[in-house]
């Protein structure tokens, strides 16, 4: 990986921020420590490593993000969405960073999300050696979890908690269904932003969120008044040439969007479903791009919808390991076609189908699509080609 030099002055300033933050932590000055560590992390250039990090002259980003996460979660004792997000960011920068894996695993273990917690603790253990600070506690936690049963609700707790914090709502599900307006021609915006609008049920839910927030000190108008002034928050950015090539024409789309997320939402929290025409066959096709947590939430929502013949589950936990069902992923996609576009597609209509994994490496700004989706991928890509003529 290419690296740039941070420079002596910035490196000294960064180390000074961390020194002062450490002193603030010792003096129980929480807000000062957060401010200083936040100032330290802002010194790092976006999307590129520095030579000083590689040479160990300054702390890694993962170390600083973990320090912040420890403050917000009181050393992993509190289920704080901001702290959870900070630990996850630290792991995105360095998957093997022991402290972030341990503390996030500790939080999820205490919350009953044993499957995710077990994976994090095993990673912490495997990347430390006997005698290290986290080796013994991680090993003990794994032994304890052998006798625990995963709550399964939600399965992907880390992303779910981050989604909740983004929605400013401590209610059951912070996700809402958005579609393009029926009269709004999509004009084949293959690689462009498409304006989305909430369904009536979603508008009602978001009004409830705003009423909840208003009762807790937030000045919020109704969603009907909020929406016109904040339309860009509910746009979807398409990158279909990266996901499909140029063999399709886009004609419709729907999405699940977290309340007030904007265009810069992390890939693992996105959920978009596309209706297309296969240019070679002139038949309808469908594409799903979704992170695991929103996929889980939508899966449960459709299973509870009396208007849909869908009662399966994509994800499950067995012996504290997370599994998924490929066949149910296809059935789920057909239920989406009905939910979003009122299309009655059956398994008999499918000509071709594929399920792929997507790795979104935000630090390196890389996008990798590969066969055989696995549970560590940030997103799933499902493509279905039908025999129904457009």
C-alpha positions as CSV (number, residue, x, y, z in Angstrom):
1,X,0.0,0.0,0.0
2,X,1.2,3.5,-0.8
3,X,1.9,5.7,2.2
4,X,2.5,9.4,2.7
5,X,4.6,11.2,5.2
6,X,2.6,13.0,7.9
7,X,5.4,15.3,8.7
8,X,7.4,16.1,11.9
9,X,5.2,19.0,13.1
10,X,1.9,17.1,12.7
11,X,3.4,13.9,14.2
12,X,4.5,15.9,17.3
13,X,1.1,17.6,17.6
14,X,-0.7,14.3,17.3
15,X,1.5,12.7,20.0
16,X,1.0,15.8,22.2
17,X,-2.8,15.4,21.9
18,X,-2.6,11.8,23.0
19,X,-0.3,12.6,25.9
20,X,-2.7,15.2,27.1
21,X,-5.7,12.9,26.6
22,X,-4.0,10.2,28.7
23,X,-3.5,12.7,31.5
24,X,-7.2,13.8,31.2
25,X,-8.3,10.1,31.5
26,X,-6.1,9.8,34.6
27,X,-7.7,12.9,36.0
28,X,-11.3,11.7,35.2
29,X,-11.8,14.6,32.7
30,X,-13.9,12.6,30.2
31,X,-15.0,15.4,27.9
32,X,-11.4,16.8,27.7
33,X,-10.1,13.3,26.8
34,X,-12.7,12.8,24.1
35,X,-11.9,16.2,22.6
36,X,-8.2,15.6,22.6
37,X,-8.4,12.1,21.1
38,X,-10.9,13.4,18.4
39,X,-8.3,16.1,17.6
40,X,-5.6,13.4,17.3
41,X,-7.6,11.2,14.9
42,X,-8.3,14.3,12.7
43,X,-4.6,14.6,12.0
44,X,-4.5,11.4,10.0
45,X,-5.1,11.7,6.2
46,X,-8.2,10.0,4.9
47,X,-7.9,6.7,2.9
48,X,-4.1,6.3,3.1
49,X,-1.5,5.1,5.6
50,X,1.3,7.3,6.9
51,X,4.9,6.3,7.0
52,X,5.0,7.3,10.7
53,X,2.2,4.7,11.4
54,X,4.0,2.0,9.5
55,X,7.3,2.8,11.3
56,X,5.6,3.0,14.7
57,X,6.5,6.6,15.3
58,X,2.8,7.5,16.0
59,X,0.0,5.4,17.3
60,X,-2.3,3.6,14.8
61,X,-5.8,4.9,14.1
62,X,-7.1,1.7,15.6
63,X,-5.4,2.5,18.9
64,X,-6.9,6.0,19.2
65,X,-10.4,4.9,18.1
66,X,-10.3,2.1,20.7
67,X,-9.3,4.6,23.4
68,X,-12.3,6.6,22.5
69,X,-14.5,3.5,22.4
70,X,-13.3,2.6,25.9
71,X,-14.3,6.0,27.2
72,X,-17.8,5.9,25.7
73,X,-18.5,2.4,26.9
74,X,-16.8,2.6,30.3
75,X,-14.3,-0.1,29.4
76,X,-16.9,-2.2,27.6
77,X,-19.4,-2.2,30.4
78,X,-22.0,0.0,28.7
79,X,-23.9,-0.7,25.5
80,X,-23.2,2.7,23.9
81,X,-23.8,2.9,20.1
82,X,-21.1,5.5,19.6
83,X,-18.6,3.3,21.4
84,X,-19.7,0.3,19.4
85,X,-19.2,2.3,16.2
86,X,-15.7,3.4,17.3
87,X,-14.6,-0.2,18.1
88,X,-16.0,-1.3,14.7
89,X,-14.1,1.5,12.9
90,X,-10.9,0.4,14.7
91,X,-11.4,-3.2,13.4
92,X,-12.1,-1.9,9.9
93,X,-8.7,-0.2,9.9
94,X,-7.0,-3.3,11.5
95,X,-9.0,-6.5,11.6
96,X,-6.5,-8.1,14.0
97,X,-6.4,-5.2,16.5
98,X,-6.8,-7.1,19.8
99,X,-8.1,-4.5,22.1
100,X,-11.0,-3.4,19.8
101,X,-12.0,-7.0,19.2
102,X,-11.9,-7.8,22.9
103,X,-14.0,-4.8,24.1
104,X,-16.6,-5.1,21.4
105,X,-16.8,-8.8,22.1
106,X,-17.3,-8.1,25.8
107,X,-20.1,-5.7,25.1
108,X,-21.9,-8.1,22.8
109,X,-21.4,-11.0,25.2
110,X,-23.0,-9.0,28.0
111,X,-25.9,-8.2,25.6
112,X,-26.6,-11.8,24.8
113,X,-25.2,-11.6,21.2
114,X,-23.0,-14.6,21.7
115,X,-22.3,-15.5,18.0
116,X,-20.8,-12.2,17.1
117,X,-19.1,-11.9,20.5
118,X,-17.5,-15.4,20.2
119,X,-16.0,-14.5,16.8
120,X,-14.5,-11.3,18.1
121,X,-13.1,-12.9,21.2
122,X,-11.5,-15.7,19.1
123,X,-9.9,-13.1,16.9
124,X,-8.6,-11.3,20.0
125,X,-7.2,-14.5,21.4
126,X,-5.7,-15.7,18.1
127,X,-3.8,-12.4,17.7
128,X,-2.4,-12.2,21.2
129,X,0.1,-14.5,23.0
130,X,0.0,-16.1,26.4
131,X,0.9,-13.5,29.0
132,X,-0.5,-10.6,27.0
133,X,-3.0,-8.3,28.7
134,X,-6.0,-9.6,26.8
135,X,-5.0,-13.3,26.3
136,X,-6.3,-14.6,29.6
137,X,-9.6,-12.5,29.7
138,X,-10.4,-13.5,26.0
139,X,-9.8,-17.2,26.7
140,X,-11.9,-17.0,29.8
141,X,-14.7,-15.3,27.9
142,X,-14.7,-17.9,25.2
143,X,-14.9,-20.7,27.8
144,X,-17.9,-18.9,29.5
145,X,-19.7,-18.5,26.1
146,X,-19.6,-22.3,25.5
147,X,-22.3,-22.5,28.2
148,X,-24.3,-19.5,26.9
149,X,-27.1,-19.4,24.3
150,X,-27.3,-16.6,21.7
151,X,-30.3,-14.4,22.0
152,X,-30.6,-14.3,18.2
153,X,-32.3,-10.9,18.4
154,X,-30.8,-9.2,16.6
155,X,-28.2,-11.5,15.1
156,X,-26.0,-8.7,13.6
157,X,-26.1,-6.6,16.7
158,X,-23.1,-4.4,15.9
159,X,-24.5,-3.0,12.7
160,X,-28.0,-2.9,14.3
161,X,-26.8,-0.7,17.1
162,X,-25.0,1.7,14.8
163,X,-28.1,1.9,12.6
164,X,-30.1,2.8,15.7
165,X,-27.7,5.5,16.7
166,X,-27.9,7.0,13.2
167,X,-31.7,7.0,13.4
168,X,-31.8,8.8,16.8
169,X,-34.4,6.2,17.8
170,X,-34.5,3.7,20.6
171,X,-37.5,1.8,19.1
172,X,-37.8,-1.6,17.5
173,X,-36.4,-1.0,14.0
174,X,-34.8,2.2,12.7
175,X,-35.2,1.2,9.1
176,X,-37.9,2.5,6.6
177,X,-39.0,1.6,3.1
178,X,-38.5,4.1,0.4
179,X,-39.5,4.0,-3.3
180,X,-39.2,6.3,-6.3
181,X,-42.5,8.2,-7.1
182,X,-44.7,6.3,-9.5
183,X,-44.7,9.3,-12.0
184,X,-41.0,9.9,-11.7
185,X,-39.1,8.4,-14.7
186,X,-35.9,6.9,-13.5
187,X,-34.1,7.8,-16.8
188,X,-31.7,4.8,-16.4
189,X,-29.7,6.5,-13.7
190,X,-27.2,3.6,-13.7
191,X,-24.5,5.5,-11.9
192,X,-26.3,8.5,-10.5
193,X,-28.4,9.6,-7.5
194,X,-32.1,8.7,-7.5
195,X,-34.5,10.6,-5.2
196,X,-36.4,8.2,-2.9
197,X,-39.7,8.9,-1.0
198,X,-41.0,7.1,2.0
199,X,-44.1,4.8,2.0
200,X,-47.1,5.8,4.1
201,X,-46.1,3.3,6.8
202,X,-42.6,4.7,6.9
203,X,-43.8,8.3,7.1
204,X,-45.9,7.3,10.1
205,X,-42.9,5.6,11.7
206,X,-40.6,8.5,11.1
207,X,-43.2,10.9,12.6
208,X,-43.2,8.6,15.6
209,X,-39.4,8.9,15.8
210,X,-39.5,12.6,15.7
211,X,-42.2,12.8,18.3
212,X,-40.1,10.6,20.5
213,X,-37.1,12.8,20.0
214,X,-39.1,16.0,20.6
215,X,-40.1,14.6,24.0
216,X,-36.4,14.2,24.8
217,X,-35.2,17.6,24.1
218,X,-35.0,17.6,20.3
219,X,-36.6,20.3,18.2
220,X,-38.2,18.3,15.3
221,X,-40.9,19.2,12.8
222,X,-43.2,16.5,11.4
223,X,-41.7,14.3,8.7
224,X,-44.0,15.8,6.0
225,X,-42.4,19.2,6.8
226,X,-38.9,17.8,7.3
227,X,-38.7,16.0,4.0
228,X,-38.9,18.8,1.4
229,X,-36.0,20.6,3.0
230,X,-33.9,17.5,3.4
231,X,-34.6,15.5,0.2
232,X,-30.8,14.8,-0.5
233,X,-30.8,12.8,2.8
234,X,-33.0,10.2,1.0
235,X,-31.2,9.8,-2.3
236,X,-29.7,6.5,-3.3
237,X,-26.4,6.6,-5.2
238,X,-26.2,3.8,-7.9
239,X,-22.9,2.2,-8.9
240,X,-24.5,-0.4,-11.2
241,X,-21.7,-0.4,-13.8
242,X,-19.4,-1.7,-11.0
243,X,-21.9,-4.2,-9.8
244,X,-23.4,-5.5,-13.1
245,X,-21.4,-4.2,-16.1
246,X,-23.4,-2.6,-18.9
247,X,-25.7,-5.4,-19.8
248,X,-28.9,-4.1,-18.1
249,X,-31.2,-1.1,-18.2
250,X,-32.5,0.3,-14.9
251,X,-36.2,0.9,-14.7
252,X,-37.2,0.9,-11.0
253,X,-35.8,0.7,-7.5
254,X,-36.6,0.7,-3.8
255,X,-34.6,0.9,-0.7
256,X,-34.5,0.6,3.1
257,X,-33.0,3.7,4.5
258,X,-32.0,4.7,8.1
259,X,-33.6,7.9,9.3
260,X,-31.4,10.9,8.4
261,X,-28.5,9.0,6.9
262,X,-27.4,11.0,3.9
263,X,-25.5,9.7,1.0
264,X,-22.4,8.7,3.0
265,X,-23.9,5.8,4.8
266,X,-21.5,2.9,5.4
267,X,-21.9,0.1,2.8
268,X,-22.8,-2.5,5.4
269,X,-25.8,-0.5,6.4
270,X,-27.3,-0.1,2.9
271,X,-30.1,-2.0,1.3
272,X,-31.2,-1.3,-2.3
273,X,-33.3,-3.5,-4.7
274,X,-33.3,-2.8,-8.4
275,X,-35.7,-3.8,-11.2
276,X,-33.9,-4.0,-14.6
277,X,-34.2,-5.2,-18.1
278,X,-31.6,-7.7,-19.4
279,X,-30.6,-6.0,-22.7
280,X,-29.8,-9.4,-24.3
281,X,-33.0,-11.2,-23.5
282,X,-35.3,-8.2,-23.1
283,X,-36.7,-9.8,-19.9
284,X,-36.9,-8.5,-16.4
285,X,-34.1,-9.0,-13.9
286,X,-33.6,-8.0,-10.3
287,X,-30.6,-7.0,-8.2
288,X,-30.3,-6.9,-4.5
289,X,-27.3,-5.1,-2.8
290,X,-27.6,-5.2,1.0
291,X,-25.7,-5.3,4.2
292,X,-26.4,-8.1,6.7
293,X,-28.1,-6.1,9.4
294,X,-30.6,-4.3,7.1
295,X,-31.1,-7.6,5.3
296,X,-32.0,-9.3,8.6
297,X,-34.4,-6.5,9.5
298,X,-36.2,-6.6,6.1
299,X,-36.3,-10.4,6.2
300,X,-38.2,-10.3,9.5
301,X,-40.4,-7.5,8.3
302,X,-41.5,-9.5,5.2
303,X,-42.0,-12.6,7.3
304,X,-44.5,-10.8,9.4
305,X,-46.4,-9.3,6.4
306,X,-49.7,-11.1,5.9
307,X,-49.9,-9.8,2.3
308,X,-46.9,-11.9,1.3
309,X,-46.4,-15.6,1.0
310,X,-43.0,-15.5,2.7
311,X,-42.3,-17.2,6.0
312,X,-38.7,-18.2,5.9
313,X,-35.5,-16.9,7.5
314,X,-32.2,-16.1,5.8
315,X,-30.0,-16.1,8.9
316,X,-29.9,-18.4,12.0
317,X,-27.6,-19.2,14.9
318,X,-26.5,-22.8,15.6
319,X,-24.1,-23.6,18.4
320,X,-23.2,-19.9,18.6
321,X,-22.2,-19.7,14.9
322,X,-24.1,-17.6,12.3
323,X,-25.4,-19.4,9.2
324,X,-27.4,-18.3,6.2
325,X,-29.6,-20.1,3.7
326,X,-28.9,-19.5,0.0
327,X,-32.3,-20.8,-1.2
328,X,-34.1,-18.6,1.2
329,X,-32.1,-15.6,-0.1
330,X,-33.6,-16.2,-3.5
331,X,-37.1,-16.6,-2.1
332,X,-36.5,-13.4,-0.1
333,X,-35.6,-11.6,-3.3
334,X,-38.8,-12.7,-5.0
335,X,-40.8,-11.4,-2.0
336,X,-39.0,-8.1,-2.5
337,X,-40.2,-7.9,-6.1
338,X,-43.7,-8.2,-4.8
339,X,-43.2,-5.8,-1.9
340,X,-41.5,-3.0,-3.9
341,X,-42.9,-3.4,-7.4
342,X,-46.0,-5.6,-7.0
343,X,-44.4,-8.2,-9.3
344,X,-45.5,-11.8,-9.0
345,X,-42.4,-13.7,-9.7
346,X,-42.1,-17.5,-8.9
347,X,-39.1,-19.8,-8.8
348,X,-40.3,-21.2,-12.2
349,X,-39.7,-17.8,-13.8
350,X,-36.0,-17.8,-12.9
351,X,-33.6,-18.3,-15.8
352,X,-30.3,-17.5,-14.0
353,X,-29.4,-16.6,-10.4
354,X,-26.2,-15.8,-8.5
355,X,-25.3,-14.9,-5.0
356,X,-22.0,-13.1,-4.4
357,X,-20.2,-11.5,-1.6
358,X,-19.0,-7.9,-1.6
359,X,-16.1,-6.7,0.5
360,X,-16.0,-2.9,0.9
361,X,-12.7,-1.9,2.3
362,X,-13.4,1.7,3.2
363,X,-9.8,2.5,4.3
364,X,-8.3,1.3,1.1
365,X,-11.4,2.4,-0.9
366,X,-11.5,-1.0,-2.5
367,X,-14.5,-2.9,-3.8
368,X,-14.2,-6.6,-4.3
369,X,-17.0,-8.9,-5.6
370,X,-16.5,-12.6,-5.3
371,X,-18.5,-15.8,-5.5
372,X,-19.8,-17.6,-2.5
373,X,-21.0,-15.0,-0.1
374,X,-19.7,-15.5,3.4
375,X,-20.7,-14.1,6.8
376,X,-17.7,-11.8,7.0
377,X,-18.6,-9.9,3.8
378,X,-19.9,-6.4,4.2
379,X,-22.7,-6.9,1.6
380,X,-24.4,-9.5,-0.5
381,X,-25.1,-9.2,-4.2
382,X,-28.0,-11.2,-5.6
383,X,-28.8,-11.2,-9.3
384,X,-31.9,-12.9,-10.7
385,X,-32.7,-13.1,-14.5
386,X,-36.3,-14.1,-15.3
387,X,-38.1,-15.3,-18.4
388,X,-40.8,-12.6,-18.2
389,X,-40.6,-10.3,-21.2
390,X,-40.4,-6.5,-20.6
